[in-house]
């Protein structure tokens, strides 16, 4: 009886939390389809009092540019996630190998980079002047390719994989790379899914590198393209207010922000259910085993 009550209480609490998490998303959807004037006068509402698609019409006014931005973001996210996940897992595997003589020294080197950095100006000069990666897709991929925190998490997970698996494979004549590809990676699926999701989110939401290094409009990722569009809208509205021209015209600034949020987060929301079960397993890394 106590167990049944505990389960009921758990489901009720989880349902309430899910509703509280869903309400902000519903508010974003509702506001993106609301008239700008109604938002200014009445504020944001869960059910729009004045339905309007003006924000989406403005957002997709130039569909070619939007599709290009989507294509750049998808390409950068896919390539960066695959390469980053492969390098992260391979680095973590090497660092957790007890027969690697310099693993402690390399671990300290990786950790040291999280405490100190050269600063923005040397980094900018290195990227643009010495590596000549300005206005290329490489500048959107390489700077975020490795994250020390993800390496540490992956290393901790791989430490839980029995060392006997590696030793038995070596006895059978398998090389290190074959052991890593055919044995370690399949056993590390939960960690790979979790770290892969974090890497993909970082690439998908990145706009700062594009702000610094991208001038070519054909190489603008989605987030930076939306950022520029919103900045142009704010500039246009302020210019109208200062000049006194078209004062009765309400540009869909607030509803446009909500529409941008949906456009930017939609693909990630659709991809999450496919890796949810691995993500949940990855979050339980280090839990007490019964």
C-alpha positions as CSV (number, residue, x, y, z in Angstrom):
1,X,0.0,0.0,0.0
2,X,2.8,2.4,0.9
3,X,4.6,1.6,-2.4
4,X,1.4,2.3,-4.3
5,X,0.9,5.7,-2.6
6,X,4.6,6.5,-3.2
7,X,4.2,5.7,-6.9
8,X,1.0,7.8,-7.1
9,X,2.7,10.7,-5.4
10,X,5.7,10.4,-7.8
11,X,3.4,10.5,-10.9
12,X,1.5,13.5,-9.5
13,X,4.7,15.4,-8.8
14,X,6.2,14.5,-12.2
15,X,3.0,15.5,-14.0
16,X,2.9,18.9,-12.2
17,X,6.6,19.5,-13.1
18,X,5.9,18.6,-16.7
19,X,3.0,21.0,-16.9
20,X,5.2,23.8,-15.5
21,X,7.8,23.0,-18.0
22,X,5.3,22.9,-20.9
23,X,3.6,26.2,-20.1
24,X,6.5,28.4,-21.1
25,X,6.8,26.5,-24.4
26,X,3.1,27.0,-25.0
27,X,3.4,30.6,-24.2
28,X,6.2,31.0,-26.8
29,X,4.0,29.3,-29.4
30,X,1.0,31.4,-28.6
31,X,2.9,34.6,-28.6
32,X,4.5,33.9,-32.0
33,X,1.0,33.7,-33.5
34,X,-0.2,36.9,-31.6
35,X,-0.7,40.3,-33.0
36,X,2.1,42.7,-31.9
37,X,-0.4,45.4,-30.8
38,X,-2.2,42.9,-28.5
39,X,1.1,41.8,-26.9
40,X,2.0,45.5,-26.2
41,X,-1.5,46.2,-24.8
42,X,-2.3,43.0,-23.0
43,X,1.0,41.2,-22.6
44,X,1.8,37.6,-23.3
45,X,-1.1,35.1,-23.1
46,X,-1.4,31.3,-23.4
47,X,-4.3,31.8,-25.9
48,X,-3.8,34.6,-28.4
49,X,-6.6,37.1,-28.4
50,X,-5.7,38.4,-31.8
51,X,-4.3,35.7,-34.2
52,X,-1.6,36.8,-36.6
53,X,1.1,35.2,-38.7
54,X,2.9,38.5,-39.4
55,X,6.0,37.4,-37.5
56,X,6.4,34.2,-39.6
57,X,5.7,36.2,-42.8
58,X,8.5,38.6,-41.9
59,X,10.8,35.8,-40.7
60,X,10.4,33.8,-44.0
61,X,10.3,36.9,-46.2
62,X,13.6,35.8,-47.8
63,X,13.3,32.0,-47.7
64,X,16.6,31.5,-49.7
65,X,18.7,33.1,-47.0
66,X,16.8,31.2,-44.3
67,X,17.4,27.9,-46.0
68,X,21.1,28.7,-46.5
69,X,21.4,29.5,-42.8
70,X,19.7,26.3,-41.9
71,X,22.0,24.4,-44.3
72,X,25.1,25.9,-42.8
73,X,23.9,25.2,-39.2
74,X,23.0,21.6,-40.0
75,X,26.3,20.9,-41.8
76,X,28.3,22.5,-39.0
77,X,26.3,20.6,-36.3
78,X,26.6,17.2,-38.0
79,X,30.2,17.4,-38.9
80,X,31.2,19.0,-35.6
81,X,29.3,16.6,-33.5
82,X,30.7,13.5,-35.3
83,X,34.3,14.7,-35.3
84,X,34.0,16.1,-31.8
85,X,32.5,13.0,-30.4
86,X,35.0,10.8,-32.1
87,X,38.0,12.8,-30.8
88,X,36.5,13.2,-27.3
89,X,35.9,9.5,-26.9
90,X,39.3,8.6,-28.4
91,X,41.1,11.0,-26.1
92,X,39.2,9.8,-23.1
93,X,40.0,6.2,-24.0
94,X,43.7,6.9,-24.2
95,X,43.7,8.8,-20.9
96,X,42.0,6.1,-19.0
97,X,44.4,3.4,-20.2
98,X,46.5,2.4,-17.2
99,X,49.3,1.2,-19.5
100,X,49.7,4.7,-21.0
101,X,52.8,6.1,-19.3
102,X,52.0,9.8,-19.8
103,X,48.3,9.8,-19.1
104,X,48.6,11.8,-15.9
105,X,50.8,14.4,-17.6
106,X,48.4,14.8,-20.5
107,X,45.4,14.9,-18.1
108,X,47.0,17.8,-16.3
109,X,47.7,19.5,-19.6
110,X,44.0,19.3,-20.6
111,X,42.9,20.5,-17.1
112,X,45.4,23.4,-17.2
113,X,43.7,24.8,-20.3
114,X,40.4,25.2,-18.4
115,X,42.1,27.5,-15.8
116,X,44.0,29.8,-18.1
117,X,43.5,31.2,-21.6
118,X,45.4,33.5,-23.9
119,X,42.4,35.9,-24.2
120,X,40.2,37.1,-27.1
121,X,42.7,39.2,-29.0
122,X,45.5,36.5,-29.4
123,X,42.9,34.0,-30.2
124,X,41.3,36.2,-32.9
125,X,44.7,37.0,-34.4
126,X,45.7,33.3,-34.5
127,X,42.4,32.3,-36.2
128,X,42.4,35.1,-38.8
129,X,46.1,36.0,-39.4
130,X,48.1,32.8,-38.9
131,X,45.5,30.0,-39.6
132,X,43.6,32.0,-42.2
133,X,40.3,30.5,-41.3
134,X,38.2,33.6,-41.5
135,X,35.0,33.3,-43.6
136,X,35.3,29.5,-43.8
137,X,33.2,26.6,-42.3
138,X,36.3,25.5,-40.5
139,X,36.2,28.5,-38.1
140,X,32.7,27.3,-37.1
141,X,33.8,23.8,-36.4
142,X,37.4,23.6,-35.1
143,X,37.3,26.1,-32.2
144,X,34.6,24.0,-30.5
145,X,35.8,20.6,-31.5
146,X,37.1,19.5,-28.1
147,X,35.8,20.3,-24.6
148,X,37.8,19.2,-21.6
149,X,34.8,18.7,-19.4
150,X,33.3,16.3,-21.9
151,X,36.6,14.4,-22.0
152,X,36.6,14.0,-18.2
153,X,33.0,12.8,-18.2
154,X,33.8,10.3,-21.0
155,X,36.9,9.2,-19.3
156,X,35.0,8.5,-16.0
157,X,32.4,6.4,-17.9
158,X,35.1,4.4,-19.7
159,X,36.8,3.6,-16.4
160,X,33.7,1.6,-15.5
161,X,34.2,-0.7,-18.5
162,X,36.0,-3.9,-17.3
163,X,39.7,-3.9,-18.2
164,X,39.4,-7.7,-18.9
165,X,37.6,-6.9,-22.1
166,X,40.6,-5.0,-23.5
167,X,43.1,-7.6,-22.2
168,X,41.2,-10.6,-23.8
169,X,40.9,-8.7,-27.1
170,X,44.7,-8.1,-27.0
171,X,45.3,-11.8,-26.4
172,X,43.2,-12.6,-29.5
173,X,45.4,-10.3,-31.5
174,X,43.3,-7.2,-31.8
175,X,45.0,-3.8,-32.1
176,X,44.2,-0.8,-30.0
177,X,42.2,1.0,-32.7
178,X,40.1,-2.1,-33.4
179,X,39.5,-2.6,-29.7
180,X,38.4,1.0,-29.4
181,X,36.0,0.9,-32.5
182,X,34.5,-2.6,-32.0
183,X,34.5,-3.0,-28.2
184,X,34.7,0.3,-26.4
185,X,32.4,2.5,-28.5
186,X,29.5,0.0,-28.5
187,X,29.8,-0.3,-24.7
188,X,29.9,3.5,-24.3
189,X,26.6,4.3,-26.1
190,X,25.0,6.0,-23.1
191,X,27.9,8.4,-22.6
192,X,28.3,8.9,-26.4
193,X,24.6,9.9,-26.7
194,X,24.8,12.2,-23.7
195,X,28.0,14.0,-24.7
196,X,26.8,14.0,-28.4
197,X,23.7,15.8,-27.4
198,X,25.7,18.5,-25.5
199,X,28.1,18.9,-28.4
200,X,25.3,19.2,-31.0
201,X,23.5,21.8,-28.8
202,X,26.7,23.8,-28.5
203,X,27.2,23.8,-32.3
204,X,23.5,24.5,-33.0
205,X,23.3,27.5,-30.7
206,X,26.6,29.0,-31.5
207,X,26.5,32.5,-33.0
208,X,29.6,34.1,-31.3
209,X,32.2,32.6,-33.6
210,X,30.1,33.7,-36.7
211,X,29.9,37.2,-35.2
212,X,33.7,37.3,-34.9
213,X,34.9,35.6,-38.1
214,X,32.1,35.4,-40.7
215,X,31.4,38.2,-43.2
216,X,30.1,36.1,-46.1
217,X,26.3,36.0,-45.9
218,X,26.3,32.5,-47.5
219,X,28.2,31.1,-44.5
220,X,26.1,32.6,-41.8
221,X,24.6,30.0,-39.4
222,X,21.0,30.1,-38.4
223,X,21.5,31.6,-34.9
224,X,23.6,34.5,-36.3
225,X,21.2,35.1,-39.1
226,X,18.3,35.4,-36.7
227,X,20.4,37.6,-34.4
228,X,21.2,40.0,-37.3
229,X,17.5,40.1,-38.4
230,X,16.4,41.0,-34.9
231,X,19.0,43.7,-34.6
232,X,17.9,45.1,-37.9
233,X,14.3,45.2,-36.7
234,X,15.3,47.0,-33.5
235,X,17.3,49.5,-35.5
236,X,14.4,50.1,-37.9
237,X,12.0,50.6,-35.0
238,X,14.3,53.1,-33.3
239,X,14.8,55.0,-36.5
240,X,11.1,55.3,-37.1
241,X,10.5,56.6,-33.5
242,X,13.3,59.2,-33.9
243,X,12.1,60.4,-37.3
244,X,8.4,60.3,-36.4
245,X,7.6,58.5,-39.6
246,X,5.0,55.8,-39.7
247,X,4.4,56.1,-35.9
248,X,1.3,54.0,-36.0
249,X,3.1,51.0,-37.6
250,X,3.8,48.3,-35.0
251,X,6.7,46.1,-36.1
252,X,6.3,42.6,-34.8
253,X,9.3,42.7,-32.6
254,X,8.1,40.7,-29.6
255,X,6.2,38.1,-31.7
256,X,9.2,37.8,-34.0
257,X,11.4,36.9,-31.0
258,X,9.0,34.1,-30.2
259,X,8.9,32.9,-33.8
260,X,12.7,32.9,-33.9
261,X,12.8,30.8,-30.8
262,X,10.5,28.1,-32.4
263,X,12.5,28.1,-35.6
264,X,15.8,27.8,-33.8
265,X,14.8,25.1,-31.3
266,X,12.4,23.0,-33.4
267,X,14.9,20.6,-35.0
268,X,16.6,19.9,-31.7
269,X,13.3,19.2,-30.0
270,X,12.4,16.7,-32.8
271,X,15.8,15.0,-32.5
272,X,15.7,14.6,-28.7
273,X,13.2,11.7,-28.5
274,X,15.4,9.5,-30.6
275,X,18.2,9.6,-28.1
276,X,16.2,10.0,-24.9
277,X,16.7,6.5,-23.6
278,X,20.5,6.8,-24.1
279,X,20.5,10.2,-22.6
280,X,18.7,9.0,-19.4
281,X,21.3,6.1,-19.1
282,X,24.1,8.6,-19.5
283,X,22.7,10.8,-16.7
284,X,22.9,7.9,-14.3
285,X,26.7,7.4,-14.8
286,X,28.2,7.0,-11.4
287,X,25.0,6.1,-9.7
288,X,25.0,3.5,-6.9
289,X,24.6,0.0,-8.2
290,X,22.3,-2.4,-6.4
